[in-house]
Amino acid sequence: MDASLESIWITTGGRIVFANQHAARLFDVGTSEDLIGLVCMDFVHPDDRAKLIDRVALVLEHGEATPLEEARFLGPSGRIVQLEIQAVPFEYDGKPSVLSVARDVSERKRLEAELMQSQKMETIGQLTGGVAHDFNNLLTVITGTIDLVVEAVEDDPAIAGFAKMIKEAAWRGADLTQRLLAFSRRQPLQPAVIDVNRLITDTTKLLKATLGEQIEIKTMLQDDLERALVDPGQLTASIINLALNSRDAMPEQGKLVIETYDVVLDEDYANANSEVTPGPYVMIAISDTGTGIPSAILPKVFDPFFTTKEVGRAPVSVSAWCMVSSNSPMVM
């Protein structure tokens, strides 16, 4: 039993009467003896508890093993573990009991979620790249002829003004196209070693006019901040997008705070975040006094095209990033 890779325990009347050492490690207690007498369901995540109670009742009522079930367990430290668990009827010490065998699949579930997200983003990137490519072809015609139109109507100030507006809009569209192509990875980012504090200071000036007087903007920038390797255009767009989302969360008034710090990400952090390489980074923290994100919506914030805004209001894309490296491209 103790040599098994699975966690094994037996319950009688809902209390644990036997457990192997692997179960003790799973439940985050000292030894298997520490589990004896405890209520098994106390370790089950509250959201999964009712489901497992029903399964155990069926085992005792019909005397048949349950199909393989997934459930989350909680140790005393609050650590959540994703399990595949099966319960079978069992007679222990002459009493009807339940034998449970479980395997920790937390790492597998994490990798599966990462793979699904990667495939989702790859599909979105291919779609975005195709749209951006076709849109860029249309803009090429517009930008290639608009100067001729401006020159042809320069004697008519009213029409010339409209022509210049069309030209400016075309160039803004071209800039958007470049961002879409960069997102789809059909166009590489253009990282440069920059002063992040200076970029934030310049961006803040733009934000003050964009967010309105009801939003107070405060910066807390570390002195002597390390320079960082990052695409300045993409970083600026990310900060603006986050600030616009903050504005929408503070319709009456509020405060937006932008902070910078030098940090070092160690091996433990890199192991928990596979896209990160250990080393020195510049951290940019953006917070606000808005309404926040409801817990039910939080898991969806990184889904492409997800928005809580009502029909008729353009969604602002949330850029998920936290740090830019002093020796590698920006972490998005």
C-alpha positions, -999 to +999 in steps of 0.1 A: +000+000+000+027+025+010+047+017-021+017+026-044+018+057-065-019+062-059-034+076-027-055+049-010-079+053+020-109+035+035-138+053+051-164+038+074-194+060+082-176+089+063-145+088+086-111+076+075-102+043+091-072+034+070-048+054+047-015+049+030+015+073+031+007+087-003-027+098+010-010+115+039+011+135+014-020+142-007-039+156+023-009+175+034-006+159+069+024+143+087+017+106+085-012+083+075-020+078+112-029+116+114-057+109+090-074+082+111-108+095+124-110+125+102-140+131+079-129+125+043-154+150+028-138+178+048-108+176+024-130+179-007-134+213-024-168+228-014-179+230-051-172+193-056-184+180-022-221+174-031-211+154-062-188+131-043-213+126-014-239+113-040-213+090-056-204+075-022-241+070-014-245+051-046-215+029-038-230+019-005-265+015-018-258-006-049-225-022-040-209-012-073-177+008-080-181+043-093-167+054-127-135+073-126-144+108-113-125+141-112-126+162-081-106+189-063-092+183-028-080+208-003-052+202+022-049+221+055-026+247+039-053+255+013-034+238-016-058+227-043-052+193-059-070+179-089-077+142-085-089+113-106-107+092-080-126+059-080-146+045-050-155+008-046-176-009-019-154-026+007-159-045+040-135-033+066-134-047+102-168-063+094-184-030+085-196-017+051-170+008+040-157+025+009-122+021-006-110+051-025-081+052-049-070+085-063-042+099-085-030+135-086-036+149-121-030+186-113+001+189-135-016+171-164-046+194-162-024+224-162-005+212-193-038+204-210-051+239-203-019+255-216-021+234-248-058+244-253-050+280-248-020+278-272-041+261-299-068+287-294-044+316-298-028+300-328-062+298-345-070+334-336-035+344-349-041+327-382-075+344-386-061+378-376-032+375-400-055+367-429-078+396-422-049+420-416-033+410-449-064+416-469-071+449-450-035+460-457-040+454-495-070+478-494-051+504-474-023+503-499-046+515-526-060+543-503-026+555-490-011+553-525-037+577-540-048+600-512-018+623-517-030+629-553-065+636-540-051+661-515-032+679-541-061+680-565-084+697-540-060+720-523-078+750-537-110+741-520-103+743-482-134+724-472-128+694-494-091+695-487-099+692-450-120+661-456-092+646-478-066+652-450-090+634-425-092+605-449-054+604-451-050+604-413-075+577-409-058+556-435-025+559-417-041+550-384-056+520-402-021+511-414-008+513-379-036+490-367-027+465-395+009+464-383-003+456-348-026+428-361+002+413-381+025+414-351-002+397-330-005+370-356+033+366-356+035+372-393+055+403-385+082+402-359+082+425-329+107+453-329+123+453-294+147+480-284+165+488-251+144+516-237+139+537-205+105+523-193+100+551-169+103+577-197+079+557-219+053+556-190+057+593-184+051+601-220+021+577-222+007+593-190+005+627-207-016+611-234-038+593-209-047+625-190-064+638-220-080+605-229-093+594-195-108+627-185-106+649-154-126+625-133-097+599-133-067+608-112-035+593-126-006+586-102+028+572-111+052+555-086+083+549-107+115+535-092+145+557-094+175+543-114+152+517-130+171+492-153+166+497-190+145+469-206+144+452-240+108+456-253+088+467-284+079+503-273+048+505-295+034+473-282+041+483-246+025+517-251-006+500-266-008+476-237-007+504-211-033+524-230-056+494-233-054+486-196-060+523-187-091+524-209-105+493-192-098+510-159-117+541-170-147+520-179-146+504-144-146+539-129-175+557-146-179+584-119-144+590-106-114+571-094-076+567-094-053+549-118-019+540-104+011+529-125+042+516-107+076+502-118+101+481-100+133+461-107+127+424-099+145+391-103+125+360-113+140+329-099+138+292-109+107+286-087+088+313-105+099+301-139+089+265-131+054+278-122+052+300-153+066+281-183+068+311-206+093+329-183+131+326-183+148+333-149+166+366-147+162+403-141+130+421-152+113+454-150+078+450-134+050+473-144+020+472-121-012+489-131-041+492-105-073+512-102-101+519-077-127+505-100-154+479-095-130+450-102-136+417-120-163+393-106-149+359-097-172+342-122-157+362-151-120+361-139-111+328-157-123+343-190-104+375-191-076+361-213-101+345-238-098+362-273-128+385-280-143+381-246-159+413-233-185+423-207-194+455-226-229+459-239-237+458-276-227+490-293-196+496-272-163+485-287-144+461-265-109+471-255-085+442-257-069+433-224-031+428-228-020+402-203+015+410-193+033+418-161+070+423-168+095+432-194+130+417-194+163+435-193+177+407-214+148+392-234+118+403-254+086+415-236+066+388-218+030+391-230 
